[in-house]
Amino acid sequence: MVTTLVSRVFEALRIGVGFLWTAAWAIVLGLFVTSFVQVYVSKERMATVLGEGDAGAIVKATAFGAASSGCSFGAVAIGKGLFKKGAHVVNVLAFMFASTNLIVELGLMIWLLLGWEFLVAELLGGLVLIVVMAVIVRLTLPDALFDRVREELTARDREAGVTVDPTCGLEGTEAYTLRTDGDETLQFCSAGCLETYRQEAASYGGWREELRSWGGWYKFGNQYRKEWSMIWTDIVAGFLISGFVIVFVPQSVWNALFIQGDGLFVTAENAVMGVAIAVVSFVGSMGNVPFAVALWGGGISFAGVIAFVYADLITVPVLNVYRKYYGWKVMLYILGVFFVTMAFTGFLMELLFDALGIVPNLAGGQTATEQTYFELNYTFYLNFVAFALSGFLLYVYRRGLGAPGQFRDPVCGMRTDETGPSISRDETTYHFCSEYCKRRFESNAEEFEGAHPTVSESSGGAGHDHH
C-alpha cells in the first residue's frame, strides 16, 4: 500500500515537472516579450483614453491589456487604478480580460500543452469574451452603484494617504519615496518599481539605443525579474497540482461533475461546470493551463476545458480582492458578468469548432502518464537557450550593470544614491534603497556590515519587490 502510494506520488511529480519542462522555454519567451513591451511601450495617459465606453476605447483597452502582464492579481490592481482615474467600467473589464487571455506566454503554453485548436479558441475566444462582456455590461450596468463606489474608493485612498505608483499603477507606500528635481514627492509599491522609475529617468534614447547600453539591459532585466516574481508561484502550483489531479482523481469524479455525451445541453453543462471548477480551484494566472490538461485528460468536453482556462479572473482569492477594493455588491456583479461571459463563450467556441470540424480528439494521442518528457530533442535545446537568456538578465541585474545610483544597498544589493535613507557606523556611511532595508540593517548590522557601500563591489544581492 505504502509502496503504491509513493510510486503514485512520484508519478504525479514526474508529470507535473514534465509539463513544466515542456513549457519552460515558451514561458521564458513570453515573459521576455512581455518585459520588452512593458519597458519600451509607453502607457501614459491610458486612463484618459479609456474614459469613454465606445468601441474605439474598448479596442484600445484590449490592446493595452494584451501588452501587459499575465498576472490575475496584477490585472485587477491595474484595473482598479484605471477605474479610480475615470476609466469606464467596460474598458476596465476589457483590459482585465485581455491581460489574462491574449498575452504571448499564455498562448505559447496552451499551444504546447493542449494543442493549436485550444490556442485558436483562446485567442478568438478572448476577443469574443470582450464583446459578450461589453454587451452584458451595456444592458445591466448599475451606473449609480459604480459612480458611488468610485467616489468612495477615491475618498478612502485619500484618507488613508494612498498614492499611485507612477511605474506600475499600484498603491505606493512611504517606504519607497522619491523626491524629484521638481520638488514632487512620488511613492512606489516596491523597491523594484522605484528603481525602474530611476532607470527610466536616466534613459537617453529609444529602445534601439537602450539595448546598445548596459543601462537598457539592466532595465530589461529588472522588469523580467518583476514579471517572474508575480507569476512563478501560480505557475509552479498549477503544474504540480495538475500532476496530482491526473494521478489521484478517479474518472468517476469527472463523470459525476461533467455530463458525458453529445447535444447542446451537455455542451452548456460542461461549460458552466468548467467555470465553476475554476472559481474554487484557487489556481489563477497561467497556472490554470496545466490544470486544464488534467481536465482534458479526464474526458471533459472542449467547451468545459476552454471555459475553465478563461476563468482565472474569478477564482476565490481574486474575488476576495474585488471585495476589498469595491465591496460585496460590485464583487457579485463582476462575478455574475464574468461567469456568464466565460461559460457562454466556452459554449460558443465548441459549437463553432464543431461546425468547422476541428474539435480536437484526445483519443488519438498519448495520455500524460504515457508521455516521455525529458529527452534530447528540440525542447531541451530551446530550454537551454531560454535558461541562458534568463541567466544573462539575472547577471546584469544582480551586478547592477548600467543601473543608476552610485551606492549599493548592503541588505539587498540594489543601486541607490544620496537621496535615499542612510546610516553611519564606524566612520562608514551605508545607503539604502528603502526604509525597509535600513530597518533590517539596524536590527542585524553585523550580518551586512561586510558589504562595501559603493558600487565598485563585484558581488551584488538579488533585488526584491515588497508586494
C-alpha positions in Angstrom: 0.0 0.0 0.0 2.7 2.4 1.0 4.9 1.5 -1.9 2.0 2.0 -4.3 1.2 5.5 -2.8 4.9 6.5 -3.0 5.1 5.4 -6.6 1.9 7.4 -7.5 3.3 10.5 -5.8 6.5 10.2 -7.8 4.4 9.7 -11.0 2.4 12.8 -10.2 5.6 14.8 -9.7 7.1 13.4 -12.9 4.0 14.5 -14.8 3.9 18.0 -13.2 7.6 18.7 -13.6 7.4 17.2 -17.1 4.7 19.6 -18.1 6.8 22.5 -16.7 9.9 21.3 -18.6 7.8 21.1 -21.8 6.6 24.7 -21.4 9.6 26.3 -19.8 11.1 27.9 -23.0 7.6 29.2 -24.0 7.1 30.8 -20.6 10.5 32.5 -20.8 10.0 33.7 -24.3 6.6 35.1 -23.4 7.9 36.9 -20.4 10.8 38.2 -22.5 8.4 39.7 -25.0 6.1 41.0 -22.2 9.1 42.6 -20.4 10.2 44.3 -23.6 6.7 45.7 -24.2 6.3 46.8 -20.5 9.7 48.6 -20.6 9.6 50.2 -24.1 5.9 50.7 -25.0 4.6 53.9 -23.3 1.2 53.6 -21.5 0.9 57.2 -20.4 -2.5 58.9 -20.4 -4.1 55.5 -20.8 -6.7 56.2 -18.1 -7.8 59.3 -20.0 -8.0 57.4 -23.3 -10.2 54.8 -21.6 -12.6 57.2 -20.1 -15.3 56.6 -22.7 -17.2 53.4 -23.2 -17.3 53.5 -27.1 -15.9 50.8 -29.4 -12.7 52.6 -30.0 -11.9 52.8 -26.3 -12.7 49.1 -25.9 -10.2 48.3 -28.7 -7.5 50.4 -27.0 -8.2 48.7 -23.7 -7.9 45.3 -25.3 -4.6 46.3 -26.9 -3.3 47.8 -23.6 -4.2 44.6 -21.8 -2.6 42.3 -24.4 0.6 44.3 -23.9 0.5 44.0 -20.2 1.5 41.3 -17.7 -0.4 38.0 -17.3 -0.9 38.0 -13.6 -4.5 38.0 -12.5 -3.8 40.0 -9.4 -1.7 42.5 -11.3 -4.5 42.9 -13.8 -7.1 43.5 -11.1 -4.8 46.0 -9.3 -4.1 48.0 -12.5 -7.8 47.8 -13.4 -8.6 49.4 -10.0 -6.2 52.3 -10.8 -7.7 52.8 -14.2 -11.2 52.8 -12.7 -10.3 55.2 -10.0 -8.9 57.6 -12.5 -12.1 57.6 -14.5 -11.9 54.8 -17.0 -15.3 53.3 -18.0 -16.2 50.0 -16.4 -16.5 48.2 -19.7 -12.9 49.3 -20.6 -11.5 48.2 -17.2 -13.1 44.8 -17.6 -11.9 44.5 -21.2 -8.3 45.4 -20.1 -8.5 42.6 -17.5 -9.8 40.0 -19.9 -7.1 40.9 -22.5 -4.2 40.9 -20.0 -5.1 37.4 -18.8 -6.2 35.8 -22.1 -4.4 37.5 -25.0 -0.8 37.5 -23.8 2.1 35.8 -25.5 3.3 33.5 -22.8 -0.2 32.1 -22.2 -0.8 31.4 -25.8 2.5 29.5 -26.2 1.8 27.4 -23.1 -1.6 26.5 -24.4 -0.2 25.6 -27.8 2.4 23.3 -26.3 0.3 21.6 -23.6 -3.2 21.5 -25.2 -2.7 22.0 -29.0 -3.3 24.6 -31.7 -7.1 24.2 -31.5 -7.1 25.4 -27.9 -4.8 28.2 -28.9 -7.2 29.4 -31.6 -10.1 29.1 -29.2 -8.2 31.1 -26.6 -7.3 33.9 -29.0 -10.6 34.1 -30.8 -12.5 33.4 -27.5 -10.5 36.2 -25.8 -12.0 38.7 -28.3 -15.5 37.1 -28.1 -15.2 37.4 -24.3 -14.7 41.1 -24.5 -17.6 41.6 -27.0 -20.0 39.5 -24.9 -19.0 41.2 -21.7 -19.4 44.6 -23.3 -23.0 43.8 -24.4 -23.9 42.4 -20.9 -22.4 45.4 -19.1 -24.2 47.8 -21.5 -27.5 46.1 -20.7 -27.1 45.7 -16.9 -24.5 48.2 -15.6 -25.8 49.9 -12.4 -24.2 53.3 -13.1 -25.2 54.8 -9.8 -23.6 52.0 -7.8 -20.3 52.2 -9.7 -20.2 56.0 -9.5 -20.7 55.8 -5.8 -18.0 53.1 -5.4 -15.6 55.2 -7.5 -16.1 58.2 -5.2 -15.8 56.0 -2.1 -12.6 54.4 -3.4 -11.0 57.7 -4.1 -12.1 59.1 -0.8 -10.9 56.0 1.1 -7.5 56.1 -0.6 -7.2 59.9 0.1 -8.0 59.4 3.8 -5.5 56.6 4.0 -2.9 58.6 2.2 -2.7 56.2 -0.7 -0.8 57.4 -3.7 -0.4 55.7 -7.1 3.0 54.2 -8.1 3.9 56.0 -11.4 5.7 52.9 -12.6 3.0 50.2 -12.4 -0.2 52.0 -11.2 -0.4 50.0 -7.9 -0.6 51.6 -4.5 2.6 53.4 -3.4 3.9 53.4 0.2 6.0 55.7 2.3 8.8 53.1 2.5 9.6 53.8 -1.2 9.6 57.5 -1.6 11.5 59.7 -4.1 11.6 63.5 -4.4 12.1 64.6 -8.0 14.1 67.6 -9.2 10.8 69.4 -9.5 10.2 69.0 -5.7 7.5 66.4 -6.3 7.2 63.5 -3.9 6.5 60.2 -5.5 5.6 56.9 -3.8 6.2 53.4 -5.1 4.8 50.0 -4.3 8.2 48.4 -4.1 11.9 49.0 -4.3 11.8 47.4 -7.8 9.3 49.9 -9.1 11.3 52.8 -7.6 14.4 51.5 -9.3 12.6 51.1 -12.5 11.5 54.8 -12.3 15.0 55.9 -11.7 16.2 53.8 -14.6 13.6 55.4 -16.9 14.5 58.8 -15.7 18.1 58.1 -16.7 17.2 56.8 -20.2 18.6 58.7 -23.1 17.1 57.3 -26.3 14.7 54.8 -27.9 14.8 51.1 -27.4 17.4 50.5 -30.0 19.8 52.9 -28.3 18.8 51.5 -24.9 19.7 47.9 -25.9 23.1 49.1 -27.0 23.9 50.1 -23.4 24.1 48.2 -20.1 21.6 50.6 -18.7 19.0 49.4 -21.2 19.7 45.7 -20.5 19.6 46.4 -16.7 16.1 48.0 -17.1 15.1 44.9 -19.1 16.4 42.5 -16.5 14.7 44.4 -13.7 11.3 44.1 -15.5 11.9 40.5 -16.4 12.6 39.7 -12.7 9.4 41.6 -11.7 7.3 39.6 -14.2 8.6 36.3 -12.8 8.0 37.5 -9.2 4.3 38.0 -9.9 3.5 34.6 -11.5 6.0 32.0 -10.5 4.0 30.6 -7.6 0.9 30.2 -9.7 2.9 28.5 -12.5 4.6 26.0 -10.2 1.4 25.3 -8.2 -0.6 24.8 -11.4 1.9 22.3 -12.8 2.3 20.3 -9.6 -1.5 20.3 -8.9 -2.1 19.1 -12.5 0.2 16.1 -12.0 -1.6 15.1 -8.7 -5.0 15.6 -10.2 -4.2 13.4 -13.2 -2.8 10.6 -11.0 -5.1 10.7 -8.0 -8.6 11.9 -9.2 -10.6 8.9 -10.4 -12.5 9.1 -13.7 -15.8 8.6 -11.7 -15.3 12.1 -10.2 -15.1 13.7 -13.6 -18.1 11.7 -14.8 -20.1 12.9 -11.8 -19.3 16.6 -12.4 -19.4 16.7 -16.1 -22.3 15.1 -18.1 -21.0 12.9 -20.9 -22.4 12.6 -24.4 -23.5 15.0 -27.2 -26.0 17.8 -27.6 -26.4 21.4 -26.6 -27.4 20.7 -23.0 -24.2 18.6 -22.5 -22.0 21.3 -24.0 -23.7 24.0 -21.9 -23.4 22.0 -18.7 -19.7 21.3 -19.3 -19.0 25.0 -20.0 -20.8 26.1 -16.8 -19.1 23.4 -14.7 -15.7 24.3 -16.2 -16.1 27.9 -14.9 -17.4 26.7 -11.5 -14.4 24.4 -11.1 -12.1 27.4 -11.9 -13.7 29.5 -9.2 -12.9 27.0 -6.4 -9.6 25.8 -7.8 -7.5 28.6 -6.4 -5.2 28.4 -9.4 -5.0 31.6 -11.4 -2.8 33.3 -13.9 -1.1 30.8 -16.2 -1.2 28.0 -13.6 -4.7 27.0 -14.8 -3.4 25.8 -18.1 -1.7 22.6 -16.8 -4.8 22.1 -14.6 -6.8 22.3 -17.9 -4.7 19.5 -19.3 -5.8 17.3 -16.4 -9.5 18.2 -17.1 -9.0 17.4 -20.8 -7.4 14.1 -19.9 -10.4 13.3 -17.7 -12.7 13.4 -20.7 -14.2 16.9 -20.1 -15.6 18.5 -23.3 -13.8 21.2 -25.3 -16.3 23.8 -24.0 -15.6 22.9 -20.4 -11.8 23.0 -20.7 -11.7 26.3 -22.6 -14.2 27.9 -20.3 -12.0 26.8 -17.4 -9.0 28.5 -19.0 -10.9 31.7 -19.4 -11.9 31.8 -15.8 -8.8 32.8 -13.9 -10.2 36.2 -13.1 -12.9 34.8 -10.7 -11.0 32.4 -8.5 -11.8 32.7 -4.8 -8.6 34.7 -4.0 -9.3 37.2 -6.9 -12.9 37.6 -5.8 -11.7 38.5 -2.4 -9.6 41.2 -3.9 -12.7 42.6 -5.7 -14.5 42.6 -2.4 -11.7 44.6 -0.7 -11.5 47.1 -3.5 -15.1 47.7 -4.4 -17.4 46.0 -1.8 -19.7 43.0 -1.9 -22.2 44.3 -4.4 -19.7 45.2 -7.1 -17.8 41.9 -6.5 -21.0 39.9 -7.0 -21.8 41.9 -10.1 -18.4 41.2 -11.6 -18.7 37.6 -10.7 -22.1 37.4 -12.4 -20.9 39.1 -15.6 -17.7 37.2 -15.8 -19.3 33.8 -15.1 -22.0 34.2 -17.7 -19.5 35.6 -20.2 -16.9 32.8 -19.7 -19.4 30.0 -19.8 -21.3 31.3 -22.8 -18.0 31.9 -24.8 -16.8 28.4 -24.0 -20.2 27.0 -25.2 -20.0 29.2 -28.3 -16.4 28.0 -29.1 -17.4 24.4 -29.1 -20.4 25.0 -31.3 -18.2 26.9 -33.8 -15.3 24.4 -33.7 -17.8 21.5 -34.1 -19.3 23.2 -37.1 -15.9 23.6 -38.6 -14.9 20.0 -37.8 -11.8 21.0 -35.8 -12.8 20.0 -32.2 -9.6 18.0 -31.1 -9.9 14.3 -30.4 -7.9 13.3 -27.3 -8.3 9.6 -28.1 -5.6 9.6 -30.8 -2.8 11.0 -28.6 -0.7 9.8 -25.7 -2.0 10.2 -22.1 0.0 12.2 -19.6 1.3 9.0 -18.0 2.4 7.6 -21.3 4.5 10.6 -22.4 8.3 10.8 -22.0 9.1 14.4 -21.0 12.9 14.5 -20.7 14.6 13.8 -24.0 17.4 15.2 -26.0 15.1 17.0 -28.5 14.1 20.5 -29.6 12.6 21.2 -26.1 16.0 20.5 -24.5 17.8 22.9 -26.8 15.1 25.6 -26.5 15.1 25.4 -22.8 18.9 25.6 -22.8 18.7 28.9 -24.7 15.9 30.2 -22.5 17.7 29.4 -19.3 20.9 31.0 -20.7 19.0 34.2 -21.6 17.4 34.2 -18.1 20.8 33.8 -16.5 22.2 36.7 -18.6 19.4 39.0 -17.5 19.7 37.9 -13.9 23.5 38.5 -14.1 23.0 42.0 -15.5 20.5 42.8 -12.8 22.5 41.4 -9.9 25.7 43.1 -10.9 23.8 46.3 -11.4 25.4 46.9 -14.8 24.2 50.3 -16.0 21.9 50.9 -13.0 21.5 54.5 -11.7 23.0 55.4 -8.3 26.5 55.4 -7.0 25.9 53.3 -3.9 24.9 49.7 -3.2 22.3 48.8 -0.6 24.2 46.4 1.8 21.0 44.5 2.5 19.6 43.7 -0.9 22.4 44.8 -3.3 20.3 47.3 -5.1 21.8 50.5 -6.5 20.8 53.7 -4.7 22.0 57.3 -4.3 22.3 60.0 -1.6 18.6 60.8 -1.7 17.7 57.5 -0.1 17.9 56.7 3.7 21.3 56.2 5.1 23.1 55.3 8.4 26.7 55.8 9.5 28.7 53.1 11.5 32.4 53.1 12.3 33.1 56.0 10.0 31.3 54.3 7.1 28.1 55.5 5.6 25.7 52.9 4.2 22.9 54.0 1.8 19.6 52.1 1.4 17.0 51.7 -1.3 14.2 51.9 1.3 13.4 52.3 5.0 12.6 48.5 5.0 16.3 47.7 4.2 17.5 50.3 6.6 15.4 48.7 9.4 16.8 45.3 8.5 20.3 46.6 8.7 19.7 48.3 12.1 18.2 45.1 13.5 21.2 42.9 12.5 24.0 45.2 11.4 26.7 42.5 11.8 25.2 40.4 9.1 25.5 43.2 6.5 28.5 45.3 7.5 30.8 43.3 5.3 29.1 44.7 2.2 31.0 47.5 0.6 28.9 50.7 0.4 29.9 51.7 -3.2 29.1 50.0 -6.5 32.6 49.0 -7.2 32.0 45.8 -5.2 31.7 42.9 -7.7 29.1 40.9 -5.9 25.5 42.1 -5.7 22.5 40.8 -3.9 19.3 39.8 -5.6 16.8 42.7 -5.8 13.4 42.4 -4.3 9.8 43.5 -4.5 7.8 44.0 -1.4 4.3 43.5 -2.8 
